[in-house]
Amino acid sequence: MTADIFRLGLPLMRMLPPELAHTLTVKALGSGFLPLPPHAPVHQALEVSLWGHRFSNPIGIAAGFDKNAEAYAAMLQLGFGFVEVGTVTPKPQSGNPKPRVFRLPNDQAVINRLGFNGKGMHCVADNLYGRNHCAGIVGVNIGKNKTTVDAVKDYKKAAAHVGGLADYVVINVSSPNTPGLRDLQNTDSITTLVRCVREALPNKAIPVLVKIAPDLDTEGLDGVLQGCLDAQVDGIVVSNTTIARPQALRSLNAKEPGGLSGAPLFALSTEMLHRVYLRTHGLVPLIGVGGISNGHDAYAKIRAGASLVQLYTALIYHGPALLQRINRELIAHLLEDGFTSITQAVGADHR
């Protein structure tokens, strides 16, 4: 019954403006309006142990889907290995003018220029407070408000207020939709941010990660990674959306400004993942994001060096049934390559 609701509902939701469709989906999931069955058992070979936590499978929801921590419990119940909420800013903000989200159906992609719209850290903290930690892993992605001059102060505020309620914290310095944010992707800024966020966390054992852009040139990437290594970051999320526009895009909205996500981002983000894994010598855990729409894509990220992966845009086109299909395909890839666990495949392309 539930599967039929999602299957029939997807075409209807795609008839609505994309941002409205997303808002209604999150509200329906968060309110319990949609009946969610217990998820199917996951093969033990897909379990990942990282940062002192056990992930039931390596597939997570990327930041941007559940900005205000309203639907994370429902997504965990559907079977995702973890959920990353946010991006969370200290103050509520409305974001950029509408329209600001555009589907690219011929490319299985989306362009957004939302601009960290959200209800702020106090709302997110209220929604996370008292959560059932046994239900699954929840990370919090934090950022700065658009008008804030002292970015470090905003990251410290958000970390202090919501970081202690999360299983890990991600410093977002790579969204293309907040002016000046990507300028923080340099050695000194990254080092300072990671150290200040770690100091602000009420529990110093909470892992701190950095999310980077896929558009960094060699010099820029080296600077970011040096900052991550200097500050002994616990992980790197590779990557955010891209400002690049591949020539192969066929949809009407392809030239809209903003961050491009979905299938056209896969090659660029996976190549960046390869580069980060090599430059960090496989010593820093990586989360691979960008363009995953099937088990082959997820497995390619893992072989490139990702210990975990995330998706978002593919859900718009395929619905939540995509998760179980990816897990089945991952098991098939593991068997084909002779691996008995997903962790054995991490970075296999480099061996």
N, C-alpha and C positions, 0 to 999 in steps of 0.2 A: 504493500500500500504506500509506504513512505517513498520507495524508489519511484513509483508511478507519479507521485506528487512532484518530485524533483524533475523527472523526465518530461512531464507535461508542462511544468511551470517554466522551464528554461526558455522555450520559444515566446511565451507570453511576456516574460521579463525583458527579453531583448527587444520587444516592441516599445518599451518605455525608454525615456532618456536614461543614459547610462548611470548618472549619479543618483537619480531617483530609484532606479532598479537596485542599485547597491544599498542605498539607505533602507529600503523596504526589506531586502534580504537579511541584513544585519539585525533589524528590529524583529523580524519574524523568528530568527534563530535565537536571539537573546531573550525574547519573551516566552519562549517555549510553545509558540503557536504551531510550529511544525513538529509533528511527532518524529522523534529520532530513535531508531532502533539501536540496541547495543551493536557495536561494530564487530565485524567478523574477526576471529582470532588471527593474529599475525604470526608468520613463521618466525621461529626463534633466530634464524640466520639473519634476520633484518634488525635485530636489537643492536643498539649502539650505547656504549658506556662512555660518557664524556663529562668532564667538570663535576664529577661526583654524582651524576644523574644517570638514570637508565632510560633511554628513549626506546619506546616499543618498536619504532621503525624510523628511518631517517628522513621521512617526508614531513615538512612543516609548512605552515601558512606564513607567508611573508608579511612584514609590516605594511600597513596601508589598507588591509582588509578590515581589521577590527581596530579602528583608531582609538576608540574610547573604552576598550575592554568590556564590551557588551555581549559578545558572542563567543568568547574563547572556550567556555565550557561546552557549548554545542559542537564546536569544531573538534574538540578532543573526543567527544562522544562519537563523532562520525569516524574516528579512527586515525586522525593525524597524530604523528609522533610528537609534535610540539606546535605551539602557536606563539607568534611574536606580535604583540599589540603595539599600537602607536602609529605614527610618531607622536610622542607626548611632549607638549611644550608647557612651561610653567603657567602661563596665562591662557585662557580660552582665546581662540581667534577664528575668524570666519574664513580665512584663506583668500584666494584670489577671486576676481569676478567670474561669474558664470556666463556662458557655459565654459567648463574647464576639464571635462572628461569626454573623450571621443573614441568610439569603437572603430576599429579598422577590420571589419569582418573578412575581407578578402585576404588579409594578411595574418589573421588570428592574433591580432595585436590591439593595444590600447595606447592612446596618448593622454597623459594627464598633466595639468598644471594647477593642482589643488592648492599647494602652498601651506602644508601643515595645518589644514583646517581641523579643529577639534575642540573638545570641551575643557581641556586643560588638565593639569596634574591632579587637582583635588578630586575631580570627577573620576578619573582613572583609578586613583587610590581607593576611593569608596567602592568601586566595582571589583577591585582585586582583593579588598580586605576580607579575610575569613574564607578565601577560596579553598577548595579541597585540593591540597598539594598531591594527594595520591591519584588524582584524576589525570594528571599529565603535566608536562613541562610548559611553562609560560615565560617567555622573555618579554622585556620592555625596551622599545626603541625610543630614544629621547633626542630632542632637538631644541633649537632656540626659537624664540618668538621673532617675527619679522622685523619689528622695530627695535629690538634689543641691540645695543652697541657692544656691551661686554658679554660676548658669547659664553665665555667660561662660567660666568655667574649663573646663566640660565641652565647650563648643563649640570652644574652643581646643585641647583635648586631641584631640578627634576629628579636627579639621582637620589638626593636625600629624601624626597617625598614619596617616590614610587619604587625606587630601586630595591628597597628592602622587602617588597612584596613580590619580587620576581625571582626566577631561577637564574637568569642572566640579564645583563644590561647591554644594549647596543648604542654606541655613540654614532649618530647619523650626521655625517659631514658631507654627504654626497648627493642630496636631492638637488635637482637643477631648478627647483621652483621657489626657493627662498634666496633672495639676492645676497651675494657674498658668502653663502654657506660653503660652496666648494673651495673658496679661498683658504679655508681652514685645513685643506689637505696638503700640509707641509710638515716637515720634521718637527719643528719647534711647537707648532700648534697641537699636533697629535700627541706629542709627549706630554705637554701641559694638560690637555684635556683628559687623557687617560688617568694621569696621576691625580688630578683634582676630582674626577668622578669617583675614583676608587676611595679617596679620602672621605668623600661626602657620603658614601654608602654606609648605612648603619651596620651592615655585616660585611666586613672586609673580605670574606671568602667568596662573595658573589662574583662570578666571572664578568669581566668587562671586555667587550668586543668593539671593533670599529667597522663601520660599513662604508665601502669605498665606491667610487664611480668607475664605470667601464671605459671612460673616455680619457683616462690618464695617459700621457705620453711616458716614455721611459724615464725621463728625469723626474717627472711628477710622481710616478709610481715608486721610484727608489726613495724619494723623500718621505712619502707616506709610510712605506715599510720600515724605513730607518726609525721613524718616530714610534711605530708600533713595537719594534724590537727594543728600542731604548727604554720604553715604558713597560716592557714585558707584558704586552697585551695578551689576553687569554684566548683570543680568536679574532678572525677577520671575516666579514660578510662580503662576498664577491658575487654580484655587484648590484648597484642601484640601477635605475633606468638610464637610458642614453639620450643625449641631445643629437646624436647622429641620425641621419635619415638614409638608409640603404636605398639605392636606386631601384631595387626590385619591388618596392612598395607599390601596391596597386589600388589601395582604397582612397576614397574621396578626401578623407580628412588627414591624409598623410603629411601635409605640410603645416599642420597646426603646431604652434610652439608648445614645448613641454617635454616631459620625459616619455620616451617610447619603451613599452614593455611588451612581452609576448614573444611569439616565435621568431621575429626578426632580430631579437636581442640575443638569441641562444649562442650563435657563433662568437660574437664579440665578447660576451660575458664568460664563455667557457675558455676562450683564449686568454683572457685576463686571469682566470683561475689557474691555468697552466703556469703563467708567468709568476703569479704570487707564490704558488707552491714551490717552484724552483728557487725563487729568490729568498724564501724563508727556509729552504732545505727541508721542507716537510715537518718542521718543528712546531708550527703554529696551527692549531685546528682551524679549518676553513668551513664556512657555510656557503654552498654554491647556489646562486639565484640567477634567474634570467632565462626565460623561454622554454622552460620544462613543460612538455605536454604529453609525455608518455614515459614508459619505463626505460626506453633506450636513451632518452635525453637525461634522465636522472642518473642512469648508470654511467653515462659519459662524464657527467660532472664528478661523480665519485672517483672514477678512474683518473680524472684530471687532478684530483687532490682533495675533494670535498669529503669531510666526515659526515656532514648532514647537507640536505638540500631543502630549498623552499620554492613554492609556487604561489601564484595568485591569479594572473591573467587567464590561464588555461581553465580555471574554474568557471569563468564567464561563458566560455564556449562549450565546455564539456560537463559541467556540474560536478557534484561531490563523488559520483560513482568513479570518477577518474582516479581517486586515491587507491581503491582496491585493485584497479587494473594496473597501476604503476607497481604496486607491491608484487603482484603476480609476475609481471614482466621482469622485475628485479631478481626474483628467485630464479627464473629461467636463465637469465644472464649469468648469475652466480654458478649455477649447475654447469652451464656451457663452458665456463672458464675454469672450472674445477675448484672454486672457492667454497668454503663451508660457512663463511660469515661475511657480512657486508664490509666489515672493517678490514678484511684481507684485501679487498679490492681498492681501498683508498690509495690513490697515487700510483695505481698499477701501470699507468702509461709511462711512468718515469723510471720503471725498473727494467 
